[in-house]
Amino acid sequence: MSPKPATDRPILLVGCGKMGGALLAGWRERNVAPRYVVIEPSNASPAARADEVTVLVGPEELPADVAPAAIVFAVKPQSLDAVAPHYRGFAGRAAFLSIAAGKTLRYFARHLGGAAAIVRAMPNTPAAIGRGISVACAGPRVGPAERALCGALLEAVGEVAWIEDEALLDAVTAVSGSGPAYVFLLIECLAKAGVAAGLPEDLASRLARATVAGSGELARISSDSAAALREAVTSPGGTTRAALDVLMAPGGFEAILTEAVAAATRRSRELAD
């Protein structure tokens, strides 16, 4: 039996690329709403090819009587100046959920009006397989019903955490929003290091992918800290200890990753300007 929909009104999705498509696929699987309207001027995600989804090229094609429960902005931050004002007329009648990096609640209030109930969130790409994590911050006009609906929209693709301090979203973006790219780079580098050590390329790639995926799952389900899990693999004087002596040296992995997250945090703040 399908779960009860979070709303009996449609969800309006503005932008249906990779992340928008992942959200839409999760909503359809979880039966979040009976119907979805997608605004996508180029090629919409395959998730939009369904009877319960209507795809429109632009907001000018919206029927006059459309009454969405929520409007979700899943477009690039650089596009929002041109996109957001088209939906100002829905303020006070629908919740707004944005997943655009850097664009603040104040930014959306300026474009949508003071009556707009706005939730700003940062999901990440594992949402495509229902294993994402989103961090959300609600604006002052968001009531319990809007918060619950936006929570349901985000929970359809993974975990959700709520914060009160919007400023933290810049660091969230740098850690979890951009974080999958760091993990994929780790896989790339680990595979290349395996090749440099003499492994065939296909075996090195397979080992790197499986090792990172398995270790991530172990970290997810374990009650131990990451440090404890690391120590459990590390025998004194062993091979892992030799490798960690390099990675944990001054200026090593921790320092580089800290610098990388700081750079991404700064860029998120710059996008707000």
Secondary structure by P-SEA (a helix, b strand, c coil): ccccccccbbbbbccccaaaaaaaaaaaaaccccbbbbbbccccccccccccbbbbcccccccccccccbbbbccccccccccccccccccccbbbbbccccccaaaaaaaccccccccccccccccccccbbbbbbbcccccaaaaaaaaaaaaccbbbbbbccccaaaaaaacccaaaaaaaaaaaaaaaaaaaacccaaaaaaaaaaaaaaaaaaaaaccccaaaaaaaacccccaaaaaaaaaaccccaaaaaaaaaaaaaaaaaaaac
